[in-house]
Amino acid sequence: VKLTVICDERSGLLKEFTASMADHGTSIRSVDTRPQEDWTMVVDFVVETLDVRHLNRLVLNLRKVPGVLDVHRVHKI
């Protein structure tokens, strides 16, 4: 599953994302970060989830991280 996170650009944010995912048993297959001109970041994760419920919990937990502006699933990888 590919997820895109739009967030503020700040130190330690990627660590918080990966820790949250690991705490909930999510396996990260790839990650790509792209800084934007407006001091935000676009972070694309490809992750393995167990089911839709697991995916929904993952998205909710990522949205709770301070500095996150949006999280959405990309339906085409």
Salt bridges, closest charged atoms under 4 A:
GLU16 OE2 - ARG10 NH1 3.00
ASP32 OD2 - ARG34 NH1 3.33
ASP44 OD2 - ARG34 NH1 2.44
GLU48 OE2 - ARG29 NE 2.67
ASP70 OD2 - HIS72 ND1 3.32
